Each structure stands twice: as C-alpha cells, then as structure tokens.
Amino acid sequence: GGRMERGRPRGEPEEADKGRMKRTIIKDWKARLSYFLQNSSKSNKRKSKKAGKHRNYFRPSPEEAQLWSEAFDELLANKYGLAAFRAFLKSEFCEENIEFWLACEDFKKTKSPQKLTSKAKKIYNDFIEKEAPKEINIDFQTKNMIAQNIQEATHTCFSAAQKRVYSLMENNSYPRFLESEFYQELCKKTPISRAAQGT
C-alpha cells in the first residue's frame, strides 16, 4: 500500500533541512557526550589525582581522533573516544553492548572473591538473563554456560560473552561510528567551537 508515504516524498530533505538536521544531531551528541564524560570523570576522581587525567576530557586533536580509526582498541583506550562511542551506541539504541564490555573489564580487575561473586550475579541480572533490563544478544549456550559458572565465579566467567560482544561492536557499530557526522567533525582541522577546546 502506497498510502503511508503520501504525506511526504521519500526523497532527500532540502539542503536547509539537511543542515538543520545535522546541527541537531551534533548538538544531541554533544549533550550525551558531556553526560558520559562527567560520569566517567566522577568515577575516576579517586583513582588518579595526577595532572594527566584532565587531558583526556578535552576535545581530542584531529590527529588523535584519526588514531581511533586505526584500531577499535585505540578508541576504547581513550576516555573521550569511549564516551563518544557510548553516545553513538545510545543513539543507535544498543549501548548495552559497551556497558556490558565495561562491566566485564571492571569485573576482571576485582580482587576479593566475595565481590567477584556479587558482581558476577549483578552482571548476570543486568545483561544476561532472559528479559534482563540491558539484555545483550548472545547465544543460548553461552548464556547457559554463564549461568552455571557464576555459582563459583571466576575471572573468566564472562570471557566468551565479552569476546562475542567485542567482535559485534568491532564489526558493526565501530565502522558506523567512523562514518558518523560526529566522528567526521572531530577529525576536521577546524573545531566545532573554540570553547570546546578548553584553554
């Protein structure tokens, strides 16, 4: 039925609309990005009081941003890059993947066995079990294996699932992120606004 499309033509929006849409998209992005950056700076305050920590929260140089396209790990290792990627996944409604990956990274650093068990259960409840609030897309066998492993939680409980989610992001979301307007803007020599540079 052609009825649905009658309201507006399927063609490209007018140039002016395009510009406006682009600006709105980038503005949305910046709002999300600053949210993730603030949150990650809160959680990292305790860890590093050194001068180096501030550097990552400023907009990266175009050269730095271009490094992110060389390897997915480069992107994840950079605080601003990670926040930008999370904001991008949020715009695609699949931020549970990066949240799960980050939860696993944190889990692997956990020293105390009690904490390990309680974190394992939390990750399971948040991301793995059926109808979990942030359920990730992994196969039934992997889910079952995790359900058995978390009874006696070890650092490798989530390894298989984490690898799967990592490659899902690397092969799907990451290439789309590199093509996004927002990333292209970061790689341009002229910054979106001087204020974002910090002084």
Backbone torsions as a table, in degrees:
resi	resn	phi	psi	omega
1	GLY	NA	123.7	179.4
2	GLY	-81.3	4.7	-171.8
3	ARG	-61.6	-37.9	-174.5
4	MET	-59.2	-38.5	-169.9
5	GLU	-85.1	-2.9	-169.8
6	ARG	-59.4	-35.1	-176.4
7	GLY	-54.5	-44.4	-180.0
8	ARG	-145.5	146.3	-177.0
9	PRO	-65.0	152.0	-176.7
10	ARG	-77.9	-6.6	-173.2
11	GLY	-67.3	-176.5	179.9
12	GLU	-65.7	146.6	173.0
13	PRO	-67.9	160.4	178.4
14	GLU	-59.1	157.2	-179.1
15	GLU	-54.2	-45.1	-177.5
16	ALA	-60.9	-43.1	178.8
17	ASP	-61.2	-41.3	-179.1
18	LYS	-57.8	-47.9	-178.7
19	GLY	-60.6	-41.9	-178.4
20	ARG	-66.5	-42.9	179.3
21	MET	-60.9	-43.2	-178.3
22	LYS	-61.1	-43.8	-179.5
23	ARG	-63.8	-41.3	-179.7
24	THR	-63.7	-44.6	-179.8
25	ILE	-57.7	-46.8	-176.3
26	ILE	-67.8	-34.6	178.7
27	LYS	-67.2	-44.2	176.9
28	ASP	-54.7	-46.6	-179.3
29	TRP	-56.6	-46.2	-175.3
30	LYS	-66.2	-35.6	178.8
31	ALA	-63.8	-46.9	179.6
32	ARG	-62.7	-42.7	-176.1
33	LEU	-61.9	-45.1	-176.9
34	SER	-66.0	-32.4	176.2
35	TYR	-61.0	-49.3	-178.9
36	PHE	-66.1	-37.6	-179.9
37	LEU	-66.1	-42.4	179.2
38	GLN	-62.3	-44.9	-177.8
39	ASN	-64.3	-40.4	-178.5
40	SER	-73.1	-28.3	179.7
41	SER	-72.5	-32.8	176.5
42	LYS	-59.3	-50.0	-173.4
43	SER	-71.2	-18.9	-178.2
44	ASN	-96.6	-6.0	-178.3
45	LYS	-55.5	-44.3	-177.4
46	ARG	-60.6	-42.4	-168.7
47	LYS	-68.9	-52.1	-173.8
48	SER	-125.7	116.8	177.1
49	LYS	-96.0	6.8	-174.3
50	LYS	-77.1	160.8	-175.3
51	ALA	-63.3	-29.0	-174.9
52	GLY	-60.3	-23.1	-171.4
53	LYS	-66.1	-33.5	-175.8
54	HIS	-66.7	-33.7	-172.2
55	ARG	-51.2	-41.5	-174.2
56	ASN	-68.0	-19.1	-174.9
57	TYR	-84.5	-13.2	176.4
58	PHE	-81.6	158.2	176.7
59	ARG	-55.2	131.9	-178.3
60	PRO	-70.8	159.3	174.7
61	SER	-71.7	157.6	178.2
62	PRO	-54.4	-35.6	-179.6
63	GLU	-64.4	-43.8	178.8
64	GLU	-62.1	-45.9	-178.7
65	ALA	-61.8	-36.5	-179.8
66	GLN	-66.0	-29.4	177.0
67	LEU	-58.6	-33.0	-176.9
68	TRP	-62.0	-24.1	-177.8
69	SER	-81.3	-9.1	-178.3
70	GLU	-80.2	-33.4	178.4
71	ALA	-155.9	141.8	179.1
72	PHE	-57.9	-37.8	179.7
73	ASP	-62.4	-34.4	177.8
74	GLU	-59.7	-41.7	-178.9
75	LEU	-65.9	-47.3	-176.3
76	LEU	-68.3	-26.7	-177.0
77	ALA	-79.5	-14.7	-177.9
78	ASN	-98.3	126.9	-175.6
79	LYS	-58.1	-45.2	-177.6
80	TYR	-68.6	-40.7	179.7
81	GLY	-61.3	-43.9	179.6
82	LEU	-63.0	-44.0	179.8
83	ALA	-63.6	-40.7	179.1
84	ALA	-64.3	-41.1	-179.5
85	PHE	-66.5	-39.6	177.6
86	ARG	-63.2	-42.3	179.2
87	ALA	-61.9	-38.7	178.9
88	PHE	-64.6	-46.6	-179.9
89	LEU	-62.3	-36.0	177.9
90	LYS	-61.7	-39.8	-179.8
91	SER	-68.5	-21.2	177.0
92	GLU	-98.6	5.4	-179.9
93	PHE	58.4	37.8	174.6
94	CYS	-137.6	37.1	-178.1
95	GLU	-70.8	-11.4	178.7
96	GLU	-60.6	-27.7	-179.7
97	ASN	-63.0	-49.4	-178.4
98	ILE	-71.1	-33.4	179.1
99	GLU	-65.4	-39.9	177.4
100	PHE	-64.5	-45.5	-179.4
101	TRP	-58.9	-44.2	179.5
102	LEU	-65.9	-39.6	178.4
103	ALA	-61.5	-39.3	178.8
104	CYS	-67.1	-40.1	178.3
105	GLU	-60.5	-43.4	179.6
106	ASP	-65.4	-43.2	-178.7
107	PHE	-58.2	-41.4	-177.5
108	LYS	-67.3	-20.5	-179.6
109	LYS	-90.6	-4.5	-175.3
110	THR	-71.4	129.7	-176.3
111	LYS	-91.0	-47.9	-170.7
112	SER	-76.3	133.1	-179.0
113	PRO	-59.3	-36.6	178.7
114	GLN	-63.0	-47.1	179.9
115	LYS	-62.1	-38.1	-178.9
116	LEU	-58.5	-46.6	-179.0
117	THR	-64.8	-44.5	-177.3
118	SER	-69.6	-36.9	177.2
119	LYS	-66.4	-39.7	180.0
120	ALA	-59.4	-44.0	-179.1
121	LYS	-65.0	-40.1	-179.1
122	LYS	-64.8	-45.1	179.2
123	ILE	-60.8	-41.6	179.4
124	TYR	-61.1	-47.0	-178.2
125	ASN	-67.2	-35.7	-177.2
126	ASP	-77.7	-38.4	-167.2
127	PHE	-120.7	-25.2	-167.1
128	ILE	-103.0	-48.1	-170.7
129	GLU	-64.3	158.6	-179.0
130	LYS	-58.6	137.0	-178.4
131	GLU	63.6	21.0	176.0
132	ALA	-62.0	149.6	-176.7
133	PRO	-57.7	-32.4	180.0
134	LYS	-124.3	44.1	-172.9
135	GLU	-52.9	127.8	178.1
136	ILE	-92.8	161.3	-174.5
137	ASN	-93.5	88.6	176.0
138	ILE	-129.0	162.3	-173.9
139	ASP	-74.8	163.1	-175.5
140	PHE	-58.8	-43.5	-178.4
141	GLN	-60.9	-45.1	-179.1
142	THR	-60.8	-42.1	178.7
143	LYS	-60.3	-44.7	-179.6
144	ASN	-63.0	-42.4	-179.7
145	MET	-60.0	-44.0	-179.9
146	ILE	-63.2	-44.5	-179.0
147	ALA	-55.8	-39.8	178.2
148	GLN	-71.7	-42.9	-174.3
149	ASN	-67.7	-30.5	-173.8
150	ILE	-73.0	-13.1	175.5
151	GLN	-60.7	-41.7	176.4
152	GLU	-118.7	74.4	-168.9
153	ALA	-61.4	132.3	171.3
154	THR	-126.2	171.0	-177.5
155	HIS	-63.2	-17.1	-175.6
156	THR	-100.6	5.0	-180.0
157	CYS	-42.6	-45.0	-170.2
158	PHE	-106.1	8.4	-172.9
159	SER	-54.5	-47.6	-176.5
160	ALA	-63.0	-45.2	-178.9
161	ALA	-65.8	-39.0	-179.0
162	GLN	-65.0	-42.2	177.5
163	LYS	-59.7	-42.4	-177.9
164	ARG	-63.9	-45.9	-179.0
165	VAL	-66.5	-38.2	177.7
166	TYR	-59.5	-48.1	-176.4
167	SER	-71.1	-29.6	174.9
168	LEU	-60.9	-46.6	-179.8
169	MET	-67.2	-43.6	-176.3
170	GLU	-63.0	-37.9	-175.5
171	ASN	-88.6	-24.7	-176.7
172	ASN	-109.4	-65.1	-173.0
173	SER	-71.3	-39.8	-175.6
174	TYR	-59.9	-49.1	177.8
175	PRO	-60.7	-35.4	179.3
176	ARG	-69.4	-36.7	177.2
177	PHE	-59.8	-44.1	-178.1
178	LEU	-64.2	-24.3	179.1
179	GLU	-92.7	-5.0	-174.0
180	SER	-69.4	152.9	177.6
181	GLU	-53.8	-43.5	-173.2
182	PHE	-62.3	-47.0	-179.5
183	TYR	-65.0	-41.7	178.8
184	GLN	-58.4	-39.7	178.5
185	GLU	-60.9	-42.5	-178.3
186	LEU	-63.5	-29.7	-177.1
187	CYS	-83.9	-11.1	-180.0
188	LYS	-72.4	151.0	-178.5
189	LYS	-69.8	-29.8	-179.5
190	THR	-97.3	124.3	-178.0
191	PRO	-66.8	154.9	179.6
192	ILE	-59.0	-45.9	175.5
193	SER	-149.3	145.0	-177.7
194	ARG	-59.3	-37.5	-174.9
195	ALA	-59.3	-34.4	-177.1
196	ALA	-65.6	-19.4	-177.4
197	GLN	-69.4	-27.0	-171.4
198	GLY	75.1	165.5	-177.1
199	THR	-120.6	NA	NA
